[in-house]
């Protein structure tokens, strides 16, 4: 079961990084502040404890948040912050 969880985490993390990277490249109006808002929303969604949410959905949320945090740090570093 752990292999499935690890694979789902990896797939979600990589897909989120690819999606946001492409969005940033294609849409110059996409800002760091917008990405930070997406992260804030992801934190809120994680804390909502939806009924019926399973362990794989928890993994998806964790990986998405980790990808957002990674991208924010990378973006800030590239700006010299």
Chimera marker file (.cmm) of the C-alpha trace (Angstrom):
<marker_set name="trace">
<marker id="1" x="0.000" y="0.000" z="0.000" r="1" g="1" b="0" radius="0.5"/>
<marker id="2" x="2.875" y="2.377" z="0.760" r="1" g="1" b="0" radius="0.5"/>
<marker id="3" x="4.141" y="2.006" z="-2.818" r="1" g="1" b="0" radius="0.5"/>
<marker id="4" x="0.787" y="3.218" z="-4.147" r="1" g="1" b="0" radius="0.5"/>
<marker id="5" x="0.847" y="6.180" z="-1.769" r="1" g="1" b="0" radius="0.5"/>
<marker id="6" x="4.431" y="7.055" z="-2.701" r="1" g="1" b="0" radius="0.5"/>
<marker id="7" x="3.653" y="6.795" z="-6.413" r="1" g="1" b="0" radius="0.5"/>
<marker id="8" x="0.538" y="8.972" z="-6.068" r="1" g="1" b="0" radius="0.5"/>
<marker id="9" x="2.507" y="11.589" z="-4.127" r="1" g="1" b="0" radius="0.5"/>
<marker id="10" x="5.266" y="11.646" z="-6.751" r="1" g="1" b="0" radius="0.5"/>
<marker id="11" x="2.813" y="11.836" z="-9.666" r="1" g="1" b="0" radius="0.5"/>
<marker id="12" x="0.844" y="14.651" z="-8.055" r="1" g="1" b="0" radius="0.5"/>
<marker id="13" x="3.939" y="16.632" z="-7.066" r="1" g="1" b="0" radius="0.5"/>
<marker id="14" x="5.457" y="16.358" z="-10.544" r="1" g="1" b="0" radius="0.5"/>
<marker id="15" x="2.179" y="17.157" z="-12.326" r="1" g="1" b="0" radius="0.5"/>
<marker id="16" x="1.598" y="20.213" z="-10.132" r="1" g="1" b="0" radius="0.5"/>
<marker id="17" x="5.131" y="21.499" z="-10.709" r="1" g="1" b="0" radius="0.5"/>
<marker id="18" x="4.758" y="20.985" z="-14.467" r="1" g="1" b="0" radius="0.5"/>
<marker id="19" x="1.355" y="22.687" z="-14.554" r="1" g="1" b="0" radius="0.5"/>
<marker id="20" x="2.449" y="25.753" z="-12.591" r="1" g="1" b="0" radius="0.5"/>
<marker id="21" x="5.738" y="26.004" z="-14.504" r="1" g="1" b="0" radius="0.5"/>
<marker id="22" x="3.848" y="25.966" z="-17.802" r="1" g="1" b="0" radius="0.5"/>
<marker id="23" x="1.314" y="28.462" z="-16.486" r="1" g="1" b="0" radius="0.5"/>
<marker id="24" x="4.105" y="30.788" z="-15.398" r="1" g="1" b="0" radius="0.5"/>
<marker id="25" x="5.830" y="30.492" z="-18.781" r="1" g="1" b="0" radius="0.5"/>
<marker id="26" x="2.679" y="31.006" z="-20.867" r="1" g="1" b="0" radius="0.5"/>
<marker id="27" x="0.925" y="33.662" z="-18.801" r="1" g="1" b="0" radius="0.5"/>
<marker id="28" x="3.221" y="36.497" z="-17.815" r="1" g="1" b="0" radius="0.5"/>
<marker id="29" x="0.390" y="37.961" z="-15.729" r="1" g="1" b="0" radius="0.5"/>
<marker id="30" x="0.551" y="34.917" z="-13.424" r="1" g="1" b="0" radius="0.5"/>
<marker id="31" x="2.336" y="36.285" z="-10.374" r="1" g="1" b="0" radius="0.5"/>
<marker id="32" x="4.061" y="34.966" z="-7.302" r="1" g="1" b="0" radius="0.5"/>
<marker id="33" x="1.213" y="36.427" z="-5.259" r="1" g="1" b="0" radius="0.5"/>
<marker id="34" x="-1.294" y="34.332" z="-7.225" r="1" g="1" b="0" radius="0.5"/>
<marker id="35" x="0.718" y="31.208" z="-6.508" r="1" g="1" b="0" radius="0.5"/>
<marker id="36" x="0.805" y="32.136" z="-2.828" r="1" g="1" b="0" radius="0.5"/>
<marker id="37" x="-3.002" y="32.484" z="-2.890" r="1" g="1" b="0" radius="0.5"/>
<marker id="38" x="-3.254" y="28.999" z="-4.412" r="1" g="1" b="0" radius="0.5"/>
<marker id="39" x="-1.134" y="27.715" z="-1.526" r="1" g="1" b="0" radius="0.5"/>
<marker id="40" x="-3.349" y="29.468" z="1.030" r="1" g="1" b="0" radius="0.5"/>
<marker id="41" x="-6.420" y="27.897" z="-0.559" r="1" g="1" b="0" radius="0.5"/>
<marker id="42" x="-4.766" y="24.472" z="-0.491" r="1" g="1" b="0" radius="0.5"/>
<marker id="43" x="-4.065" y="24.896" z="3.239" r="1" g="1" b="0" radius="0.5"/>
<marker id="44" x="-7.720" y="25.818" z="3.839" r="1" g="1" b="0" radius="0.5"/>
<marker id="45" x="-8.931" y="22.834" z="1.828" r="1" g="1" b="0" radius="0.5"/>
<marker id="46" x="-6.605" y="20.547" z="3.759" r="1" g="1" b="0" radius="0.5"/>
<marker id="47" x="-8.034" y="21.767" z="7.049" r="1" g="1" b="0" radius="0.5"/>
<marker id="48" x="-11.659" y="21.395" z="6.023" r="1" g="1" b="0" radius="0.5"/>
<marker id="49" x="-11.695" y="17.651" z="6.754" r="1" g="1" b="0" radius="0.5"/>
<marker id="50" x="-14.243" y="16.758" z="4.104" r="1" g="1" b="0" radius="0.5"/>
<marker id="51" x="-16.427" y="13.799" z="4.959" r="1" g="1" b="0" radius="0.5"/>
<marker id="52" x="-15.478" y="10.690" z="3.045" r="1" g="1" b="0" radius="0.5"/>
<marker id="53" x="-12.051" y="11.969" z="2.067" r="1" g="1" b="0" radius="0.5"/>
<marker id="54" x="-9.721" y="9.004" z="1.848" r="1" g="1" b="0" radius="0.5"/>
<marker id="55" x="-6.026" y="8.548" z="2.404" r="1" g="1" b="0" radius="0.5"/>
<marker id="56" x="-5.205" y="8.957" z="-1.295" r="1" g="1" b="0" radius="0.5"/>
<marker id="57" x="-6.948" y="12.345" z="-1.303" r="1" g="1" b="0" radius="0.5"/>
<marker id="58" x="-4.821" y="13.289" z="1.696" r="1" g="1" b="0" radius="0.5"/>
<marker id="59" x="-1.729" y="12.331" z="-0.304" r="1" g="1" b="0" radius="0.5"/>
<marker id="60" x="-2.877" y="14.473" z="-3.244" r="1" g="1" b="0" radius="0.5"/>
<marker id="61" x="-3.367" y="17.470" z="-0.949" r="1" g="1" b="0" radius="0.5"/>
<marker id="62" x="0.014" y="16.976" z="0.727" r="1" g="1" b="0" radius="0.5"/>
<marker id="63" x="1.824" y="16.677" z="-2.603" r="1" g="1" b="0" radius="0.5"/>
<marker id="64" x="0.048" y="19.705" z="-4.051" r="1" g="1" b="0" radius="0.5"/>
<marker id="65" x="0.975" y="21.828" z="-1.040" r="1" g="1" b="0" radius="0.5"/>
<marker id="66" x="4.576" y="20.603" z="-1.183" r="1" g="1" b="0" radius="0.5"/>
<marker id="67" x="4.770" y="21.475" z="-4.888" r="1" g="1" b="0" radius="0.5"/>
<marker id="68" x="3.367" y="24.958" z="-4.287" r="1" g="1" b="0" radius="0.5"/>
<marker id="69" x="5.842" y="25.529" z="-1.440" r="1" g="1" b="0" radius="0.5"/>
<marker id="70" x="8.706" y="24.279" z="-3.601" r="1" g="1" b="0" radius="0.5"/>
<marker id="71" x="7.746" y="26.535" z="-6.499" r="1" g="1" b="0" radius="0.5"/>
<marker id="72" x="7.317" y="29.578" z="-4.271" r="1" g="1" b="0" radius="0.5"/>
<marker id="73" x="10.778" y="29.061" z="-2.765" r="1" g="1" b="0" radius="0.5"/>
<marker id="74" x="12.281" y="28.548" z="-6.225" r="1" g="1" b="0" radius="0.5"/>
<marker id="75" x="10.549" y="31.674" z="-7.575" r="1" g="1" b="0" radius="0.5"/>
<marker id="76" x="11.687" y="33.795" z="-4.631" r="1" g="1" b="0" radius="0.5"/>
<marker id="77" x="15.248" y="32.503" z="-4.992" r="1" g="1" b="0" radius="0.5"/>
<marker id="78" x="15.279" y="33.396" z="-8.680" r="1" g="1" b="0" radius="0.5"/>
<marker id="79" x="14.194" y="36.935" z="-7.759" r="1" g="1" b="0" radius="0.5"/>
<marker id="80" x="17.069" y="37.191" z="-5.289" r="1" g="1" b="0" radius="0.5"/>
<marker id="81" x="14.984" y="37.096" z="-2.103" r="1" g="1" b="0" radius="0.5"/>
<link id1="1" id2="2" r="1" g="1" b="0" radius="0.2"/>
<link id1="2" id2="3" r="1" g="1" b="0" radius="0.2"/>
<link id1="3" id2="4" r="1" g="1" b="0" radius="0.2"/>
<link id1="4" id2="5" r="1" g="1" b="0" radius="0.2"/>
<link id1="5" id2="6" r="1" g="1" b="0" radius="0.2"/>
<link id1="6" id2="7" r="1" g="1" b="0" radius="0.2"/>
<link id1="7" id2="8" r="1" g="1" b="0" radius="0.2"/>
<link id1="8" id2="9" r="1" g="1" b="0" radius="0.2"/>
<link id1="9" id2="10" r="1" g="1" b="0" radius="0.2"/>
<link id1="10" id2="11" r="1" g="1" b="0" radius="0.2"/>
<link id1="11" id2="12" r="1" g="1" b="0" radius="0.2"/>
<link id1="12" id2="13" r="1" g="1" b="0" radius="0.2"/>
<link id1="13" id2="14" r="1" g="1" b="0" radius="0.2"/>
<link id1="14" id2="15" r="1" g="1" b="0" radius="0.2"/>
<link id1="15" id2="16" r="1" g="1" b="0" radius="0.2"/>
<link id1="16" id2="17" r="1" g="1" b="0" radius="0.2"/>
<link id1="17" id2="18" r="1" g="1" b="0" radius="0.2"/>
<link id1="18" id2="19" r="1" g="1" b="0" radius="0.2"/>
<link id1="19" id2="20" r="1" g="1" b="0" radius="0.2"/>
<link id1="20" id2="21" r="1" g="1" b="0" radius="0.2"/>
<link id1="21" id2="22" r="1" g="1" b="0" radius="0.2"/>
<link id1="22" id2="23" r="1" g="1" b="0" radius="0.2"/>
<link id1="23" id2="24" r="1" g="1" b="0" radius="0.2"/>
<link id1="24" id2="25" r="1" g="1" b="0" radius="0.2"/>
<link id1="25" id2="26" r="1" g="1" b="0" radius="0.2"/>
<link id1="26" id2="27" r="1" g="1" b="0" radius="0.2"/>
<link id1="27" id2="28" r="1" g="1" b="0" radius="0.2"/>
<link id1="28" id2="29" r="1" g="1" b="0" radius="0.2"/>
<link id1="29" id2="30" r="1" g="1" b="0" radius="0.2"/>
<link id1="30" id2="31" r="1" g="1" b="0" radius="0.2"/>
<link id1="31" id2="32" r="1" g="1" b="0" radius="0.2"/>
<link id1="32" id2="33" r="1" g="1" b="0" radius="0.2"/>
<link id1="33" id2="34" r="1" g="1" b="0" radius="0.2"/>
<link id1="34" id2="35" r="1" g="1" b="0" radius="0.2"/>
<link id1="35" id2="36" r="1" g="1" b="0" radius="0.2"/>
<link id1="36" id2="37" r="1" g="1" b="0" radius="0.2"/>
<link id1="37" id2="38" r="1" g="1" b="0" radius="0.2"/>
<link id1="38" id2="39" r="1" g="1" b="0" radius="0.2"/>
<link id1="39" id2="40" r="1" g="1" b="0" radius="0.2"/>
<link id1="40" id2="41" r="1" g="1" b="0" radius="0.2"/>
<link id1="41" id2="42" r="1" g="1" b="0" radius="0.2"/>
<link id1="42" id2="43" r="1" g="1" b="0" radius="0.2"/>
<link id1="43" id2="44" r="1" g="1" b="0" radius="0.2"/>
<link id1="44" id2="45" r="1" g="1" b="0" radius="0.2"/>
<link id1="45" id2="46" r="1" g="1" b="0" radius="0.2"/>
<link id1="46" id2="47" r="1" g="1" b="0" radius="0.2"/>
<link id1="47" id2="48" r="1" g="1" b="0" radius="0.2"/>
<link id1="48" id2="49" r="1" g="1" b="0" radius="0.2"/>
<link id1="49" id2="50" r="1" g="1" b="0" radius="0.2"/>
<link id1="50" id2="51" r="1" g="1" b="0" radius="0.2"/>
<link id1="51" id2="52" r="1" g="1" b="0" radius="0.2"/>
<link id1="52" id2="53" r="1" g="1" b="0" radius="0.2"/>
<link id1="53" id2="54" r="1" g="1" b="0" radius="0.2"/>
<link id1="54" id2="55" r="1" g="1" b="0" radius="0.2"/>
<link id1="55" id2="56" r="1" g="1" b="0" radius="0.2"/>
<link id1="56" id2="57" r="1" g="1" b="0" radius="0.2"/>
<link id1="57" id2="58" r="1" g="1" b="0" radius="0.2"/>
<link id1="58" id2="59" r="1" g="1" b="0" radius="0.2"/>
<link id1="59" id2="60" r="1" g="1" b="0" radius="0.2"/>
<link id1="60" id2="61" r="1" g="1" b="0" radius="0.2"/>
<link id1="61" id2="62" r="1" g="1" b="0" radius="0.2"/>
<link id1="62" id2="63" r="1" g="1" b="0" radius="0.2"/>
<link id1="63" id2="64" r="1" g="1" b="0" radius="0.2"/>
<link id1="64" id2="65" r="1" g="1" b="0" radius="0.2"/>
<link id1="65" id2="66" r="1" g="1" b="0" radius="0.2"/>
<link id1="66" id2="67" r="1" g="1" b="0" radius="0.2"/>
<link id1="67" id2="68" r="1" g="1" b="0" radius="0.2"/>
<link id1="68" id2="69" r="1" g="1" b="0" radius="0.2"/>
<link id1="69" id2="70" r="1" g="1" b="0" radius="0.2"/>
<link id1="70" id2="71" r="1" g="1" b="0" radius="0.2"/>
<link id1="71" id2="72" r="1" g="1" b="0" radius="0.2"/>
<link id1="72" id2="73" r="1" g="1" b="0" radius="0.2"/>
<link id1="73" id2="74" r="1" g="1" b="0" radius="0.2"/>
<link id1="74" id2="75" r="1" g="1" b="0" radius="0.2"/>
<link id1="75" id2="76" r="1" g="1" b="0" radius="0.2"/>
<link id1="76" id2="77" r="1" g="1" b="0" radius="0.2"/>
<link id1="77" id2="78" r="1" g="1" b="0" radius="0.2"/>
<link id1="78" id2="79" r="1" g="1" b="0" radius="0.2"/>
<link id1="79" id2="80" r="1" g="1" b="0" radius="0.2"/>
<link id1="80" id2="81" r="1" g="1" b="0" radius="0.2"/>
</marker_set>
